[in-house]
């Protein structure tokens, strides 16, 4: 079970699964992008065993590149863990105050964002593809947590997971203009004359969104693994049939 752990303490584990030729479908974790759903469930079961929790502790969403977020309650354990039908619908950010629930975010080039607030006992997982980044899903979640859940931004820690690098994230002018309209992404973009393409650093754009929400820069880490260039990465840009990593976070009671 190939994983990268960003946090691994007695009461908190956060990380991301990686591509692994020794596992079913190379350790693909996504039921919405697979060849055999039963094998994906088995991969998830192995991850649960590795983390010493149960598969029925997982909560997954049907991601739609939205800016929608959802608070997961205790009785929702297991949603989307073994099937798509019961996953949280039309949602790209999950958070919970409940212990012993694993929150998942699936990505193959998109930016997974894992967050926790030990003071409040809150964890969260965000899927921020370029569309979600333009819609500011991470910033909107943090503003909600500050305004509606009475969280202090300085109490958060954020891990931005492996994603497509700026070198490989090349786009046309229409996408560039959407990022430029944010008003704070100019430093994270450049134009390449030889190809006529713009290159965007989506991870640093998400980091800036965290900072705009008041998260201290020192509380934000970035995994600079490029999902296209690294052999352990799933890349939709490289292969439209690619599997998905799972960014995950769980707080133990």
Secondary structure as the mmCIF struct_conf table of DSSP 4:
data_model
#
loop_
_struct_conf.conf_type_id
_struct_conf.id
_struct_conf.beg_label_comp_id
_struct_conf.beg_label_asym_id
_struct_conf.beg_label_seq_id
_struct_conf.end_label_comp_id
_struct_conf.end_label_asym_id
_struct_conf.end_label_seq_id
STRN STRN1 UNK A 3 UNK A 8
BEND BEND1 UNK A 10 UNK A 11
STRN STRN2 UNK A 12 UNK A 17
TURN_TY1_P TURN_TY1_P1 UNK A 21 UNK A 22
BEND BEND2 UNK A 23 UNK A 23
HELX_RH_3T_P HELX_RH_3T_P1 UNK A 24 UNK A 27
TURN_TY1_P TURN_TY1_P2 UNK A 31 UNK A 32
BEND BEND3 UNK A 33 UNK A 33
BEND BEND4 UNK A 35 UNK A 35
HELX_RH_AL_P HELX_RH_AL_P1 UNK A 37 UNK A 51
TURN_TY1_P TURN_TY1_P3 UNK A 52 UNK A 52
BEND BEND5 UNK A 53 UNK A 53
HELX_RH_3T_P HELX_RH_3T_P2 UNK A 55 UNK A 57
STRN STRN3 UNK A 58 UNK A 59
STRN STRN4 UNK A 61 UNK A 61
BEND BEND6 UNK A 65 UNK A 65
STRN STRN5 UNK A 69 UNK A 71
HELX_RH_3T_P HELX_RH_3T_P3 UNK A 74 UNK A 76
TURN_TY1_P TURN_TY1_P4 UNK A 77 UNK A 80
BEND BEND7 UNK A 81 UNK A 82
BEND BEND8 UNK A 84 UNK A 84
TURN_TY1_P TURN_TY1_P5 UNK A 85 UNK A 86
BEND BEND9 UNK A 87 UNK A 87
STRN STRN6 UNK A 88 UNK A 88
BEND BEND10 UNK A 89 UNK A 90
BEND BEND11 UNK A 92 UNK A 92
STRN STRN7 UNK A 93 UNK A 96
BEND BEND12 UNK A 97 UNK A 97
BEND BEND13 UNK A 99 UNK A 100
STRN STRN8 UNK A 102 UNK A 107
BEND BEND14 UNK A 108 UNK A 110
STRN STRN9 UNK A 111 UNK A 117
TURN_TY1_P TURN_TY1_P6 UNK A 118 UNK A 121
STRN STRN10 UNK A 122 UNK A 128
HELX_RH_AL_P HELX_RH_AL_P2 UNK A 130 UNK A 134
TURN_TY1_P TURN_TY1_P7 UNK A 135 UNK A 136
HELX_RH_AL_P HELX_RH_AL_P3 UNK A 137 UNK A 147
TURN_TY1_P TURN_TY1_P8 UNK A 148 UNK A 148
BEND BEND15 UNK A 149 UNK A 149
HELX_RH_3T_P HELX_RH_3T_P4 UNK A 153 UNK A 155
STRN STRN11 UNK A 156 UNK A 160
STRN STRN12 UNK A 163 UNK A 163
TURN_TY1_P TURN_TY1_P9 UNK A 166 UNK A 168
STRN STRN13 UNK A 170 UNK A 171
HELX_RH_AL_P HELX_RH_AL_P4 UNK A 173 UNK A 180
TURN_TY1_P TURN_TY1_P10 UNK A 181 UNK A 182
BEND BEND16 UNK A 183 UNK A 184
HELX_RH_3T_P HELX_RH_3T_P5 UNK A 186 UNK A 188
STRN STRN14 UNK A 189 UNK A 192
TURN_TY1_P TURN_TY1_P11 UNK A 193 UNK A 196
STRN STRN15 UNK A 197 UNK A 200
HELX_RH_AL_P HELX_RH_AL_P5 UNK A 202 UNK A 212
TURN_TY1_P TURN_TY1_P12 UNK A 213 UNK A 214
HELX_RH_3T_P HELX_RH_3T_P6 UNK A 217 UNK A 219
STRN STRN16 UNK A 220 UNK A 222
STRN STRN17 UNK A 226 UNK A 226
TURN_TY1_P TURN_TY1_P13 UNK A 227 UNK A 229
BEND BEND17 UNK A 230 UNK A 230
TURN_TY1_P TURN_TY1_P14 UNK A 231 UNK A 232
TURN_TY1_P TURN_TY1_P15 UNK A 236 UNK A 238
TURN_TY1_P TURN_TY1_P16 UNK A 240 UNK A 241
STRN STRN18 UNK A 245 UNK A 251
#
